[in-house]
Amino acid sequence: MKIVIITGGSRGLGASTAIECARSGMGVIVTYNDNPGKADEVVGAVVAGGGTAAALKLDVGDTGLFPAFRDAVVAQLTAWGRLDFDYLVNNAGYGLFNPIAKVTEAQFDGLLNVHLKGPFFLTQTLLPLIADGGQIINITSATTRVATAGVAPYAAFKGGLEVLTRYMAKEFGERGIRANSIAPGAIRTELGGGLNGEFEVMLAGQTALGRVGEPEEIGSVVASLLSTGNRWINAQNIEVAGGYII
Ligand SMILES: NC(=O)c1ccc[n+]([C@@H]2O[C@H](COP(=O)([O-])OP(=O)(O)OC[C@H]3O[C@@H](n4cnc5c(N)ncnc54)[C@H](OP(=O)(O)O)[C@@H]3O)[C@@H](O)[C@H]2O)c1
């Protein structure tokens, strides 16, 4: 059984990714930050479907917690009879709307820690545990391609994560570990307070398929990219956005 760790797997795209990966036969470790109950629901849904799952707490914005998290991962893997795992999905994140003129240093640092520094050092921490031939998927955003007023630091750090993805592919390739990023367009989750009526209509109008996306339309792509049939896809940023502003 392949094993995937999905950060921010308690809600939204991460939860959907967990369900889709479990459906494909993977064992799943989801992490949560503030919502253990939601993570338990994801684990319950996977187990009810005959799959294997566990939830671990992790604040991706606090690198000081990473060694203890690694130990918790090892304990979980050991319980499943493994010494390593196969796939890491750096998905955890949050949205913040504020124009550049008003962004505070604390807001900037918070976004930096969760969206760029966290994935960098979490991957570094877990790398010895990732099996040769594994894969890392970083969740970025279509806002790296289309400038969207109000999300500058978020988009800049997601852009950094896209670049980092190529460097991961370069440096980890000798172990057969691939690295790709998936850049979702607007998807119906609770990110940044969720979609309200007007906002959703505007985003749908900017999308070729005439609507926003649903979480499972990202989760299924992640699960598919992790499958062996896609093993030659490496160092790519794949936008999954229904044709957003084309
Ligand atoms: N939805 C979209 O339209 C969209 C578009 C482009 C990119 N994305 C990206 O997709 C990823 C998932 O977003 P989503 O839409 O699924 O958002 P969401 O529904 O708000 O879920 C966010 C997830 O991230 C976790 N999280 C938040 N801050 C965290 C932290 N400091 N440490 C660890 N976990 C943390 C949350 O855990 P708890 O609930 O347990 O706190 C939750 O599981 C994010 O990286 C986001 O930037 C989303």
The ligand as an SDF file (V2000), in Angstrom:
LIG
                    3D

 48 52  0  0  0  0  0  0  0  0999 V2000
  -10.0170   27.0930   -2.6820 N   0  0  0  0  0  0  0  0  0  0  0  0
   -9.4120   27.7240   -3.6530 C   0  0  0  0  0  0  0  0  0  0  0  0
  -10.0680   28.4050   -4.4520 O   0  0  0  0  0  0  0  0  0  0  0  0
   -7.9130   27.6380   -3.8070 C   0  0  0  0  0  0  0  0  0  0  0  0
   -7.3670   28.1520   -4.9820 C   0  0  0  0  0  0  0  0  0  0  0  0
   -5.9900   28.0970   -5.1510 C   0  0  0  0  0  0  0  0  0  0  0  0
   -5.2020   27.5170   -4.1800 C   0  0  0  0  0  0  0  0  0  0  0  0
   -5.7510   27.0180   -3.0420 N   0  0  0  0  0  0  0  0  0  0  0  0
   -4.8550   26.4420   -2.0440 C   0  0  0  0  0  0  0  0  0  0  0  0
   -5.3050   25.1490   -1.6990 O   0  0  0  0  0  0  0  0  0  0  0  0
   -4.8890   24.8330   -0.3720 C   0  0  0  0  0  0  0  0  0  0  0  0
   -6.0830   24.3500    0.4290 C   0  0  0  0  0  0  0  0  0  0  0  0
   -7.0150   25.4110    0.5280 O   0  0  0  0  0  0  0  0  0  0  0  0
   -8.5820   25.1490    0.7490 P   0  0  0  0  0  0  0  0  0  0  0  0
   -9.2860   25.9210   -0.2760 O   0  0  0  0  0  0  0  0  0  0  0  0
   -8.8530   23.7000    0.8950 O   0  0  0  0  0  0  0  0  0  0  0  0
   -8.7850   25.9140    2.1410 O   0  0  0  0  0  0  0  0  0  0  0  0
   -9.6600   25.5380    3.4090 P   0  0  0  0  0  0  0  0  0  0  0  0
  -10.9140   24.8780    3.0110 O   0  0  0  0  0  0  0  0  0  0  0  0
   -9.7170   26.7920    4.2010 O   0  0  0  0  0  0  0  0  0  0  0  0
   -8.7580   24.4470    4.1860 O   0  0  0  0  0  0  0  0  0  0  0  0
   -7.4840   24.8230    4.6190 C   0  0  0  0  0  0  0  0  0  0  0  0
   -6.7860   23.6370    5.2570 C   0  0  0  0  0  0  0  0  0  0  0  0
   -5.4540   24.0610    5.6230 O   0  0  0  0  0  0  0  0  0  0  0  0
   -5.2810   23.8620    7.0200 C   0  0  0  0  0  0  0  0  0  0  0  0
   -4.4480   24.9340    7.5670 N   0  0  0  0  0  0  0  0  0  0  0  0
   -4.6440   26.2760    7.5390 C   0  0  0  0  0  0  0  0  0  0  0  0
   -3.6540   26.9210    8.1550 N   0  0  0  0  0  0  0  0  0  0  0  0
   -2.7990   25.9610    8.5920 C   0  0  0  0  0  0  0  0  0  0  0  0
   -1.5800   25.9810    9.3010 C   0  0  0  0  0  0  0  0  0  0  0  0
   -1.0150   27.1190    9.7500 N   0  0  0  0  0  0  0  0  0  0  0  0
   -0.9620   24.8010    9.5690 N   0  0  0  0  0  0  0  0  0  0  0  0
   -1.5110   23.6550    9.1690 C   0  0  0  0  0  0  0  0  0  0  0  0
   -2.6650   23.5490    8.5050 N   0  0  0  0  0  0  0  0  0  0  0  0
   -3.3030   24.7090    8.2290 C   0  0  0  0  0  0  0  0  0  0  0  0
   -6.6570   23.8190    7.6290 C   0  0  0  0  0  0  0  0  0  0  0  0
   -6.5860   23.0370    8.8350 O   0  0  0  0  0  0  0  0  0  0  0  0
   -7.5990   23.2770   10.0900 P   0  0  0  0  0  0  0  0  0  0  0  0
   -8.9670   23.4560    9.5290 O   0  0  0  0  0  0  0  0  0  0  0  0
   -7.4610   22.0020   10.8920 O   0  0  0  0  0  0  0  0  0  0  0  0
   -7.0990   24.4660   10.8300 O   0  0  0  0  0  0  0  0  0  0  0  0
   -7.4620   23.1380    6.5190 C   0  0  0  0  0  0  0  0  0  0  0  0
   -7.3200   21.7420    6.5970 O   0  0  0  0  0  0  0  0  0  0  0  0
   -4.2560   26.1000    0.1980 C   0  0  0  0  0  0  0  0  0  0  0  0
   -2.8410   26.0230    0.0960 O   0  0  0  0  0  0  0  0  0  0  0  0
   -4.7850   27.1890   -0.7240 C   0  0  0  0  0  0  0  0  0  0  0  0
   -3.9160   28.2800   -0.7760 O   0  0  0  0  0  0  0  0  0  0  0  0
   -7.0860   27.0630   -2.8430 C   0  0  0  0  0  0  0  0  0  0  0  0
  1  2  1  0
  2  3  2  0
  2  4  1  0
  4  5  1  0
  4 48  2  0
  5  6  2  0
  6  7  1  0
  7  8  2  0
  8  9  1  0
  8 48  1  0
  9 10  1  0
  9 46  1  0
 10 11  1  0
 11 12  1  0
 11 44  1  0
 12 13  1  0
 13 14  1  0
 14 15  2  0
 14 16  1  0
 14 17  1  0
 17 18  1  0
 18 19  2  0
 18 20  1  0
 18 21  1  0
 21 22  1  0
 22 23  1  0
 23 24  1  0
 23 42  1  0
 24 25  1  0
 25 26  1  0
 25 36  1  0
 26 27  1  0
 26 35  1  0
 27 28  2  0
 28 29  1  0
 29 30  1  0
 29 35  2  0
 30 31  1  0
 30 32  2  0
 32 33  1  0
 33 34  2  0
 34 35  1  0
 36 37  1  0
 36 42  1  0
 37 38  1  0
 38 39  2  0
 38 40  1  0
 38 41  1  0
 42 43  1  0
 44 45  1  0
 44 46  1  0
 46 47  1  0
M  CHG  2   8   1  16  -1
M  END
$$$$
